[in-house]
Amino acid sequence: MTIDFDGQVAIVTGSGNGLGKSHAMQLAARGARVVINDFGGARDGTGGSSEAAEQVVVEIMEAGGEAIANGANVADWDQVQNLVAEVMDEWGRVDILINNAGILRDKSFGKMEISDWDAVVDVHLNGTAYCSRAVWNIMKEQNYGRIVNTTSTSGIYGNFGQANYGAAKGGVVGLMNTLHIEGAKNNIHINCVAPTAATRMTEDIIPEAMLAQIAPEYVTPAFLYLASKDAPSRTIMLAGAGCYAVAKLLESDGLYLPEAERTPEAIAAQFGAISDMSNAKEMMTGNDHVMKIIQKATAGMKG
């Protein structure tokens, strides 16, 4: 099976460099008309220039593809709305959104300025939400849409000095979980990828000898698969160095405690059983958990 995007329109945020550029170039090579969105700021989000986005457009067009540049700041709702309006005026539809734009302001939590927290959360979490919201009703009316968010191992597992980044990237997964439920009836699939790649975001935290092994081009296939017509939904894929994996949040079966035993001491004594993952299951909605504990409590009360 060959995956192509003929006739489709894709918005890729933060696509003037690195991962976003790789995604955009490959989408265009497979037939998509691509919006190269890039605010053009530095790694910490300061500054701004349209030069990088315009250069990617030139490269795509020279290769025979179609693309337009846009310099909207994804953390600005008005600019995001204008971006989508421009795309609709130009091409009349949006089939794919890849939320890739990002900045870093790493510091240990005790030294982190609140402005560093706000700036990172605004771009990664609010920017993902703003762009998704701006295309959401278009995709509903089309009865088709594919959204791929960029999460991170920092958001899934944590990483020293990245409380702002990790919280935002974890939030992106939470957003995916709910949008998966809300978009299902309109054929909107939403997924996340946690990439490991050599970009300007990672160039000073990954040893130089490893950089060639984790080129952005090795991550892009995961994004393109999850943006395709036959993509699953509500998947967290990890990609880097030619390795691809899926992460899931599982819940232990747990333990019912009779009313007289619902104390901190009882939980401490039974913590091994409570946290036993041998019968763990994936919950698909919050209601799944509620139904599970009601059934477990009912069975426990019956003895």
C-alpha positions in Angstrom: 0.0 0.0 0.0 1.3 3.4 -1.0 0.4 6.4 1.2 -0.2 9.5 -0.8 -1.9 12.9 -0.1 -3.1 13.8 -3.6 -5.7 16.6 -3.5 -5.2 17.2 0.3 -4.3 20.4 2.1 -1.9 20.2 5.0 -0.9 22.9 7.6 2.4 22.2 9.3 3.3 24.6 12.1 6.9 25.4 12.8 7.9 24.1 9.4 10.6 26.5 8.5 13.3 24.2 10.0 14.0 20.8 11.5 11.2 18.3 12.0 8.4 20.6 10.6 10.3 21.2 7.4 10.9 17.5 7.0 7.2 16.8 7.5 6.2 19.5 5.0 8.7 18.4 2.3 7.5 14.8 2.5 3.9 15.7 2.5 4.4 17.8 -0.6 6.5 15.1 -2.3 3.5 12.8 -1.8 1.0 15.2 -3.4 -0.3 17.5 -0.6 -0.6 21.2 -0.9 1.3 22.5 2.1 1.1 25.6 4.3 4.5 26.4 5.7 3.7 28.1 9.0 6.6 29.5 10.9 6.8 32.5 13.2 10.5 32.6 12.5 11.6 33.1 16.1 14.7 31.9 17.9 14.6 28.6 19.9 13.3 30.5 23.0 10.5 32.1 21.0 12.0 35.6 20.7 12.3 37.5 17.4 10.5 36.6 14.2 11.2 36.4 10.5 9.3 34.9 7.5 12.6 34.1 5.7 12.8 30.4 6.7 9.2 29.6 5.8 9.5 31.3 2.4 12.7 29.3 1.6 10.9 26.0 2.3 8.1 27.1 -0.1 10.7 27.8 -2.8 12.2 24.3 -2.2 8.8 22.6 -2.5 7.9 24.5 -5.6 11.2 23.9 -7.3 10.5 20.2 -6.7 7.2 20.5 -8.4 4.9 20.8 -5.4 2.5 23.4 -4.1 3.0 25.5 -1.0 2.4 28.8 0.6 4.1 30.5 3.6 2.5 32.0 6.7 4.1 33.7 9.6 1.3 33.4 12.2 2.3 32.9 15.9 0.4 29.8 17.0 0.1 31.2 20.5 -2.0 34.1 19.2 -5.6 33.1 18.5 -6.3 36.0 16.1 -3.3 35.2 14.0 -4.2 31.5 13.9 -7.8 32.3 12.8 -6.3 34.5 10.0 -3.9 31.7 9.0 -6.8 29.2 8.5 -8.9 31.9 6.7 -6.0 32.4 4.3 -5.8 28.7 3.6 -9.5 28.4 3.0 -9.4 31.4 0.6 -6.5 29.8 -1.2 -7.5 26.1 -1.3 -10.9 25.8 0.2 -10.2 23.0 2.6 -7.9 21.7 5.4 -7.4 17.9 5.6 -4.3 17.6 7.8 -2.9 19.6 10.6 0.5 18.8 12.1 1.1 20.7 15.3 4.8 21.0 15.4 5.7 24.5 16.5 7.7 24.7 19.7 10.2 26.6 21.8 12.4 25.7 24.8 13.2 27.6 27.9 14.8 24.9 30.1 15.5 25.6 33.8 15.1 23.7 36.9 11.7 24.4 38.4 13.0 26.4 41.4 14.9 28.8 39.0 12.2 29.0 36.3 10.6 32.4 35.8 6.9 32.4 35.4 7.4 34.1 32.1 9.4 31.0 30.9 6.5 28.8 32.0 3.9 30.9 30.3 5.8 31.2 27.0 6.4 27.5 26.6 2.9 26.5 27.6 1.4 29.1 25.3 3.3 27.8 22.2 3.1 24.0 22.9 -0.3 23.5 24.6 -2.3 26.6 23.7 -0.8 26.7 20.2 -1.8 23.1 19.6 -5.3 23.8 20.9 -5.7 27.1 19.0 -4.7 25.5 15.6 -6.8 22.5 16.3 -9.8 24.6 17.2 -9.4 26.8 14.1 -9.6 23.8 11.7 -12.0 21.7 13.8 -15.4 22.8 12.4 -13.9 22.8 8.9 -13.0 19.2 9.3 -16.4 18.3 10.8 -18.2 19.8 7.8 -15.9 17.9 5.5 -16.5 14.8 7.5 -12.7 14.2 7.4 -9.6 15.4 9.2 -6.3 14.2 10.5 -4.5 16.0 13.3 -1.1 14.9 14.5 0.3 16.6 17.7 3.9 16.7 18.7 4.3 15.4 22.3 7.5 14.4 24.0 9.1 11.8 26.2 9.4 14.8 28.6 5.6 14.9 28.7 5.2 11.2 29.0 8.0 10.3 31.4 9.5 13.6 32.6 12.9 15.2 32.1 15.1 17.4 34.5 14.8 21.1 33.7 11.7 20.8 31.6 8.7 21.2 33.9 7.2 23.8 31.5 7.8 21.8 28.4 6.8 18.5 30.0 3.6 19.8 31.4 2.6 21.3 28.0 3.5 18.1 26.1 1.6 16.0 28.6 -1.4 18.4 28.1 -1.2 17.8 24.4 -1.8 14.1 25.1 -4.8 14.9 27.2 -6.2 17.1 24.5 -5.8 14.3 22.0 -7.7 11.9 24.2 -10.8 14.1 24.3 -10.6 15.3 20.7 -10.5 11.6 19.7 -13.8 11.1 21.4 -15.4 14.2 20.0 -14.1 13.8 16.5 -14.9 10.1 15.9 -18.4 10.6 14.4 -17.0 13.0 11.8 -14.0 10.9 10.8 -11.5 13.2 12.5 -8.5 11.1 13.7 -6.1 12.6 16.2 -2.8 11.2 17.3 0.5 12.2 18.9 4.2 11.5 18.1 7.0 11.9 20.6 10.1 12.4 18.4 13.7 12.1 19.1 15.6 14.1 16.5 18.5 16.3 15.8 17.1 19.8 15.5 18.0 23.3 16.9 15.8 22.4 19.9 18.1 19.4 20.8 21.4 20.3 19.3 23.1 21.2 22.6 21.6 18.4 24.7 22.4 15.4 22.5 26.0 14.2 21.9 27.3 15.3 18.5 28.2 11.7 17.6 24.6 10.7 17.9 23.1 13.5 15.8 23.4 11.7 12.4 21.5 8.7 13.8 18.5 10.8 14.8 18.0 12.9 11.7 14.5 14.5 11.5 13.8 12.4 8.3 13.7 9.3 10.4 10.8 10.7 12.5 8.7 12.0 9.6 7.3 8.5 8.5 5.5 8.3 11.8 3.8 11.6 11.3 2.9 10.8 7.7 1.4 7.5 8.6 -0.7 9.0 11.4 -1.8 11.8 9.0 -3.0 9.3 6.4 -6.5 8.2 5.4 -6.0 4.8 7.1 -4.4 6.1 10.3 -5.6 4.9 13.7 -6.8 7.5 16.3 -5.7 8.2 19.8 -2.3 6.7 19.4 0.9 7.9 21.0 3.8 6.9 18.8 7.5 7.3 19.7 9.9 7.7 16.8 13.6 8.3 16.4 16.8 6.7 15.0 14.7 4.3 12.9 12.9 3.0 15.9 9.1 3.2 16.3 7.0 2.3 19.4 3.7 3.0 21.0 3.0 4.2 24.5 -0.2 3.5 26.4 -1.6 4.6 29.7 -2.8 1.5 31.7 -4.7 1.2 34.9 -4.3 -1.5 37.4 -7.3 -3.6 38.3 -7.1 -2.2 41.8 -8.7 -3.2 45.1 -12.0 -2.6 46.7 -11.8 -1.7 50.4 -14.9 -2.1 52.7 -16.0 1.2 54.3 -14.4 0.4 57.7 -11.0 -0.2 56.0 -10.8 3.0 54.0 -7.9 4.5 55.8 -4.4 5.7 54.8 -3.0 2.8 56.8 -5.0 0.2 54.9 -3.9 1.7 51.6 -0.3 1.5 52.7 -0.8 -2.1 53.7 -2.4 -3.0 50.5 -0.4 -0.8 48.1 1.3 -3.8 46.5 -2.1 -5.2 45.5 -3.5 -1.8 44.5 -0.5 -1.2 42.2 -0.3 -4.7 40.8 -0.3 -4.3 36.9 -0.7 -8.0 36.0 -4.3 -7.3 35.0 -4.0 -3.7 33.9 -6.3 -2.4 31.2 -6.4 0.7 29.0 -9.4 2.9 29.6 -10.7 4.6 26.5 -12.7 7.3 28.3 -13.1 8.7 31.8 -16.5 7.1 32.0 -14.8 3.7 31.5 -13.0 4.2 34.8 -16.2 5.3 36.5 -18.1 2.2 35.3 -15.2 0.0 36.4 -15.1 1.2 40.0 -18.9 1.2 40.3 -19.0 -2.5 39.2 -16.0 -3.3 41.4 -17.7 -1.6 44.4 -21.0 -3.3 43.8 -19.3 -6.7 43.6 -17.3 -5.9 46.8 -20.4 -4.9 48.8 -22.1 -8.2 47.8 -19.2 -9.9 49.3 
